[in-house]
Amino acid sequence: MAGGVGVGTSIILRLDMQKELVTFGQIATAIGDAGGDIVAVDVTRASKNSTIRDITVNVSDQHQADSIVVSLGSLAGVKVINVSDQTFLLHLGGKIEVTPKIPIKNRDDLSRVYTPGVARVCMAIHEDTSKAHSLTIKRNTVAVVSDGSAVLGLGNIGPEAAMPVMEGKAMLFKQMAGVDAFPICLDTQDTEEIIRTIKAIAPTFGGINLEDISSPRCFEIEDRLIEELDIPVFHDDQHGTAVVILAGLLNAAKVVGKSLENCKVVVTGIGAAGIACTKMLLAAGVTNVIGVDREGAIARGVTYTNPVWNWYAENTNPLVLKGSLSDVIKDADIFIGLSGPGVLKVKDVQSMAGDPIVFAMANPSPEIAPEEAEPYVRVMATGRSDYPNQINNVLCFPGIFRGVLDCRAAKITQEMKLAAAKAIASVVSEDELNEYYIIPSVFNQAVVEKVSEAVIAAAFESGVARRKSQREPSKEHDYK
């Protein structure tokens, strides 16, 4: 059975039953003996000798679902055609669609939206290509582009398998910020071919959201596209993560009464997200950041095969600390995990400075279980929705793109990312702020509005905004 069944969910079994060999009672007994609870039976097709039925069964977990399938498969006269659950059903036929903004009711409408009337609009854009921003979907459309090389925690699963994630991202763009987004999964993992392809399709879009592209290729792809395109390019795995982590840290530092700039920060997992997070911390004024990967602490004086690590070594770890995570985490104020499960031990947390802050971001299993860390940690955050303080990129990318599209920004600057982080943090009021609420919910409707306003303000201050609109900020704007 593909995929995974969530806790306390239901599955739908499509069974081909041979009437002469098996009875429904035998099937019901097999399901019950395996721990399932039948809640619905639907006949989808019947003939003289066989019946195809969809049986909805409540199960507690994936193991129970698998046991039911095995039990049914062992019955003579039963063929398990398909097994699906609520998640799979939601994805049938994809999760998004294209719909027209206006109906075509008569020939007059047709002549305006298509030939011959559309020719006038085409020529207007031909004479001034900037009009594409106002006369086509470019004004409000983002491409969500992946090569399928680093999808979630699944790894290099290819472009077809990446599509469900990209579709989901497009849904979030629309629901959270009213941004039209289209998933584009490329059947190549060649850096130059990806760059050429995105440049070739760029005229259609007002922005490019790069997603789930493996490190270190993602750095060159993003850097080149930022340089060679005149629309914003944003690798969300890097910068979205970094923005939301900084937002959480700004509030966590307030809770523990420390100045973020003066904190000792240890980051594990120096890949795309780890490097972007470190750059955000440095931009926010933090001076003592130590990065740790499989080879230990990254420090000056060592030549690394990963060229990005060489940059990292020159710009972090001012005291040139060396050794393992356990060696360098002593007296650290903040731990940020962007690596894997079990990396951080209880003894490591105990060696940190007073009132430690731990952001264990590995999914689905964090660097340390919150239950283990809780006795020793003042503020704990993870990437999971079933614990307090979820660090989720959904807090960032819809508002950022809403802002850059509204002011027609040419690119997304570091100042705009910093403004987004401060805006997210500001949604949590001083009265609400506590150890278990340092970051707003992804469903908080104030987030997109505040982030987009902050991004617009920073875009004008950075000189990259190209469209004056009703949302152009005043000089008294709060987000600096």
Sequence and secondary structure as in RCSB ss.txt:
>XXXX:A:sequence
MAGGVGVGTSIILRLDMQKELVTFGQIATAIGDAGGDIVAVDVTRASKNSTIRDITVNVSDQHQADSIVVSLGSL
AGVKVINVSDQTFLLHLGGKIEVTPKIPIKNRDDLSRVYTPGVARVCMAIHEDTSKAHSLTIKRNTVAVVSDGSA
VLGLGNIGPEAAMPVMEGKAMLFKQMAGVDAFPICLDTQDTEEIIRTIKAIAPTFGGINLEDISSPRCFEIEDRL
IEELDIPVFHDDQHGTAVVILAGLLNAAKVVGKSLENCKVVVTGIGAAGIACTKMLLAAGVTNVIGVDREGAIAR
GVTYTNPVWNWYAENTNPLVLKGSLSDVIKDADIFIGLSGPGVLKVKDVQSMAGDPIVFAMANPSPEIAPEEAEP
YVRVMATGRSDYPNQINNVLCFPGIFRGVLDCRAAKITQEMKLAAAKAIASVVSEDELNEYYIIPSVFNQAVVEK
VSEAVIAAAFESGVARRKSQREPSKEHDYK
>XXXX:A:secstr
  S   TTEEEEEEEEEETTT  HHHHHHHHHHTT EEEEEEEEEE SSEEEEEEEEEESSHHHHHHHHHHHHTS
TTEEEEEEEEHHHHHHTT S     SS   SHHHHHHHSTTTHHHHHHHHHH GGGHHHHSGGGGEEEEEE SSS
BTTTBS  HHHHHHHHHHHHHHHHHHH  EEEEEE S   HHHHHHHHHHHGGG SEEEE S  TTHHHHHHHHH
HHH SS EEEHHHHHHHHHHHHHHHHHHHHHT  GGG EEEEE  SHHHHHHHHHHHHTT  EEEEEETTEE  T
T   SSHHHHHHHHHS TT   S HHHH TT SEEEE S TT S HHHHHTS SS EEEE  SSS SS HHHHTT
T SEEEES TTSSSB  GGGTHHHHHHHHHHTT SS  HHHHHHHHHHHHHTS TTT BTTBSS  TT THHHHH
HHHHHHHHHHHHT      TT   TT S  
